């Protein structure tokens, strides 16, 4: 029969000389406490951040990037705000893996992207809001639950502000305008209104850009909207072709008309100048004739004969003093 060991058997080897003295234990605790205080007093702020130091939960000051020191916890705490980073809030979709070929979450977010247009139609709008934090104090303390980057903006006030502004803008436009030509105007209007709302609430946020990622009709009516879009595109194509034809024919007709006008003006100028020249020539001849009529008469006669004489085939030259010319003229020959 074996006897069972007593629980006090383990303390038999613990002798007073093996127990550290209370002084040593106290020094160790003090060293550990000092390390904890130093660890909680030193913090690092990254280059794209600013550290907001809180004393008993109240705003104290802001710490610039670098290695900084504060009072140990729980006297002071630090909240790091990414003031130099561009932040994104996505609506209607979520990016699971960003990159060249981004992968998106398979979950549907139709509750935040389905919107009613001004003509009582429905459109599915997916967009991204890009913004920066320019005032860390306002961002942290002026609005409760404004935005939490760690939570990807789920259930925060800034997301509600975005949805409210987008729905208001979409509600002022027709569905055709939302789906076709009005996307850039909608993005600009949402950006302006959202910035005004952020300034009104003093959120410390600057809205940089609203990007409409995708604007589509609901799946139930998408085929009908696609047919409308195709008809609209065909209409635009025919209008562009007509404008191109117009721009080709009208300038050519205008050029031809201008050419005809210039030719007519040139012909009129030529005829007028010729008439004036002929009139001046006649006046010159008349003046010369009046000075010496016989000479002018002879000159005109010679010029006339010079123009007529080469066209006469048979020429007979007679002496003025000749009396009987009949025997000399051929009576039966050709002309």
C-alpha positions in Angstrom: 0.0 0.0 0.0 1.5 3.3 -1.1 0.7 6.5 0.6 -0.5 9.5 -1.4 1.7 12.7 -1.4 0.5 15.7 0.6 -0.2 19.0 -1.2 2.4 20.7 1.1 5.1 18.4 -0.2 5.9 20.8 -3.0 6.7 23.6 -0.5 9.3 21.5 1.3 12.0 22.7 -1.2 11.0 26.3 -0.8 13.4 27.7 1.8 13.7 31.2 3.0 17.0 31.7 1.4 15.4 30.8 -2.1 12.7 33.5 -1.8 13.7 36.9 -3.4 13.8 39.7 -0.9 10.9 42.2 -1.0 13.2 44.9 -2.1 14.1 43.0 -5.3 10.5 42.4 -6.1 9.7 46.0 -5.6 12.5 47.1 -7.9 11.3 44.7 -10.6 7.8 46.0 -10.4 9.0 49.6 -10.6 11.1 48.7 -13.7 8.1 47.0 -15.3 5.9 50.0 -14.4 8.5 52.4 -15.8 8.7 50.4 -19.1 4.9 50.5 -19.4 4.8 54.2 -18.8 7.5 54.8 -21.4 5.8 52.6 -23.9 2.5 54.4 -23.4 4.2 57.8 -23.6 6.0 57.4 -26.9 4.1 57.2 -30.2 4.9 57.5 -33.9 2.9 59.6 -36.4 3.3 58.6 -40.0 4.0 61.2 -42.8 0.4 61.1 -44.1 -1.2 61.4 -40.6 -1.6 63.9 -37.8 -1.8 62.8 -34.2 -4.7 64.4 -32.2 -3.7 64.3 -28.5 -6.5 64.0 -26.0 -6.2 64.8 -22.3 -8.8 62.9 -20.3 -10.7 62.6 -23.6 -10.6 66.3 -24.3 -8.8 67.8 -27.3 -5.4 69.1 -26.3 -3.2 69.6 -29.4 -2.1 68.0 -32.7 1.2 66.2 -33.2 3.1 66.4 -36.5 4.6 63.4 -38.2 7.5 61.8 -36.4 8.4 60.2 -33.1 6.4 62.1 -30.3 6.0 62.0 -26.6 2.8 62.4 -24.5 1.7 61.9 -21.0 1.2 58.2 -20.2 -2.1 56.4 -20.5 -4.8 57.0 -19.2 -3.9 60.7 -18.8 -3.5 61.3 -22.5 -4.4 59.3 -25.6 -3.7 59.8 -29.3 -6.0 59.4 -32.3 -4.2 59.3 -35.6 -6.1 61.0 -38.5 -5.0 60.4 -42.2 -5.1 64.0 -43.3 -2.8 63.5 -46.3 -4.5 60.4 -47.7 -7.3 60.4 -50.3 -10.2 58.4 -48.9 -12.9 56.7 -50.8 -16.5 55.8 -50.0 -18.2 53.3 -52.3 -21.9 53.2 -52.9 -23.7 50.3 -54.6 -20.6 48.1 -54.7 -17.5 47.2 -52.6 -14.0 46.6 -53.8 -12.7 43.4 -52.3 -9.2 43.4 -53.8 -8.0 46.6 -55.4 -5.5 46.6 -58.2 -5.2 46.6 -62.0 -7.9 43.9 -62.1 -10.0 44.8 -59.1 -12.2 42.2 -57.6 -15.6 43.3 -56.1 -17.8 41.8 -53.4 -20.5 39.5 -54.7 -23.0 40.9 -52.2 -25.8 43.1 -53.6 -26.0 46.7 -52.3 -29.2 47.6 -54.2 -30.7 49.3 -51.2 -28.2 52.2 -51.5 -28.0 52.4 -55.3 -31.6 52.1 -56.3 -33.0 55.6 -56.8 -36.2 57.3 -58.1 -35.8 59.9 -60.9 -37.8 63.0 -61.5 -40.1 61.3 -64.0 -41.0 58.5 -61.6 -38.7 56.0 -63.1 -36.0 53.9 -61.3 -32.3 53.8 -62.0 -29.4 51.9 -60.3 -26.5 54.3 -59.6 -23.1 53.2 -58.3 -20.6 55.8 -57.4 -17.5 56.6 -55.5 -16.9 59.7 -53.3 -13.2 60.8 -53.1 -12.4 63.2 -50.2 -9.7 64.3 -47.8 -9.7 65.3 -44.2 -8.4 68.9 -43.9 -9.2 69.6 -40.3 -8.7 66.8 -37.8 -10.3 68.5 -34.8 -13.6 69.2 -36.7 -13.5 65.8 -38.2 -13.3 64.1 -34.8 -15.5 66.3 -32.6 -18.1 68.2 -34.6 -20.2 65.3 -35.9 -20.7 62.0 -34.2 -19.8 58.9 -36.2 -18.8 60.9 -39.2 -16.5 58.3 -40.9 -14.4 55.4 -39.8 -11.9 54.2 -42.4 -11.5 50.9 -40.5 -15.2 50.2 -41.1 -15.1 51.2 -44.8 -17.7 53.9 -44.0 -20.5 51.5 -43.0 -23.3 53.2 -41.1 -21.7 56.5 -40.7 -23.0 60.1 -41.1 -20.9 60.9 -44.1 -22.4 58.0 -46.0 -25.9 59.2 -45.1 -25.0 62.7 -46.4 -23.8 61.2 -49.7 -26.9 59.2 -50.2 -29.2 62.1 -49.3 -27.5 64.5 -51.8 -27.3 61.9 -54.6 -31.0 61.1 -54.3 -31.9 64.8 -54.2 -30.0 65.4 -57.4 -31.3 62.3 -59.2 -34.8 63.2 -58.2 -34.6 66.5 -60.2 -33.7 64.8 -63.5 -35.4 62.4 -66.0 -34.3 58.8 -66.3 -33.1 59.4 -69.9 -30.9 62.3 -68.7 -29.5 60.2 -65.9 -28.7 57.2 -68.1 -27.2 59.2 -71.1 -26.0 62.8 -71.3 -26.4 64.1 -67.8 -23.8 62.0 -65.9 -21.1 64.6 -65.8 -23.5 67.3 -64.7 -24.9 65.1 -62.0 -21.5 64.3 -60.6 -20.6 68.0 -60.5 -23.9 69.0 -58.9 -23.5 66.2 -56.2 -19.9 67.3 -55.5 -21.0 71.0 -55.0 -24.0 70.2 -52.8 -22.1 67.7 -50.7 -19.3 70.1 -50.1 -21.8 72.8 -49.0 -23.4 70.3 -46.6 -19.9 69.4 -45.2 -19.1 73.0 -44.7 -22.5 73.7 -43.0 -21.9 70.8 -40.5 -18.2 71.8 -40.1 -17.0 68.3 -40.7 -13.5 69.2 -41.7 -13.9 67.2 -45.0 -13.0 68.4 -48.5 -14.8 66.6 -51.3 -12.4 66.2 -54.2 -14.5 64.2 -56.8 -17.7 62.3 -57.4 -17.1 59.4 -59.8 -20.2 57.7 -61.3 -18.9 54.1 -61.7 -22.0 52.7 -63.4 -25.5 54.0 -64.1 -28.0 51.4 -65.3 -31.7 50.7 -65.3 -33.0 47.9 -63.0 -32.5 44.4 -64.3 -36.2 43.9 -64.9 -36.4 46.7 -67.4 -32.9 46.8 -68.8 -33.7 45.2 -72.2 -36.3 48.0 -72.9 -33.8 50.7 -71.8 -31.2 49.1 -74.1 -33.5 49.4 -77.0 -34.2 53.0 -76.2 -30.4 53.7 -76.0 -29.8 52.0 -79.3 -32.5 54.1 -80.9 -31.0 57.2 -79.3 -27.6 56.2 -80.6 -29.0 55.6 -84.1 -30.7 59.0 -84.0 -27.4 60.7 -83.0 -25.6 58.8 -85.8 -28.0 59.9 -88.4 -27.9 63.5 -87.2 -24.1 63.4 -87.3 -24.2 62.0 -90.8 -26.6 64.7 -91.9 -24.4 67.4 -90.4 -21.4 65.9 -92.1 -23.2 65.9 -95.4 -24.4 69.5 -94.8 -20.8 70.6 -93.9 -19.7 69.0 -97.2 -22.3 70.3 -99.6 -23.0 73.8 -98.2 -19.4 75.0 -98.3 -18.9 73.6 -101.8 -22.1 75.3 -103.0 -21.0 78.5 -101.4 -17.6 78.3 -103.0 -19.2 77.6 -106.4 -21.6 80.5 -106.0 -18.7 82.8 -105.0 -16.7 81.6 -108.0 -19.7 82.3 -110.3 -20.1 85.8 -108.8 -16.4 86.5 -109.2 -16.5 85.3 -112.8 -19.5 87.5 -113.5 -17.8 90.5 -111.9 -14.7 89.8 -113.9 -16.7 89.5 -117.1 -18.5 92.7 -116.4 -15.3 94.5 -115.7 -13.8 93.2 -118.9 -16.8 94.3 -121.0 -16.8 97.7 -119.4 -13.1 98.2 -120.0 -13.4 97.0 -123.6 -16.3 99.4 -124.2 -14.4 102.2 -122.7 -11.3 101.3 -124.8 -13.4 101.2 -128.0 -15.0 104.5 -127.2 -11.6 106.0 -126.5 -10.3 104.6 -129.8 -13.2 106.0 -131.7 -12.7 109.4 -130.1 -9.0 109.2 -131.1 -9.9 108.3 -134.7 -12.5 111.0 -134.9 -10.0 113.6 -133.7 -7.4 112.4 -136.2 -10.0 112.4 -139.0 -11.0 115.9 -138.2 -7.4 117.0 -138.3 -6.7 115.4 -141.8 -9.8 113.7 -143.3 -8.0 112.5 -146.5 -5.2 110.7 -144.6 -7.6 109.1 -142.2 -9.9 108.0 -145.1 -6.9 106.4 -146.9 -5.7 104.7 -143.8 -9.1 103.3 -143.1 -9.3 102.2 -146.7 -6.0 100.4 -146.5 -6.8 98.8 -143.2 -10.1 97.6 -144.6 -8.4 96.2 -147.8 -5.7 94.5 -145.7 -8.4 92.7 -143.8 -10.5 91.7 -146.9 -7.8 91.2 -149.6 -6.4 87.9 -148.2 -9.8 86.3 -148.4 -10.2 86.9 -152.2 -9.1 83.9 -154.3 -8.8 85.4 -157.7 -7.4 88.8 -158.0 -7.3 91.0 -161.2 -5.3 94.2 -161.1 -6.1 96.7 -163.9 -4.6 99.9 -164.9 -6.8 102.9 -164.5 -5.8 104.1 -168.0 -6.8 100.9 -169.7 -9.7 101.4 -172.1 -10.7 98.0 -173.4 -10.7 95.4 -170.8 -13.1 92.9 -172.2 -10.5 90.8 -174.1 -8.5 90.5 -171.1 -11.2 89.1 -168.8 -11.8 85.3 -169.0 -15.3 84.5 -170.1 -15.5 80.7 -169.5 -13.1 79.8 -166.7 -13.7 79.2 -163.1 -14.0 81.9 -160.7 
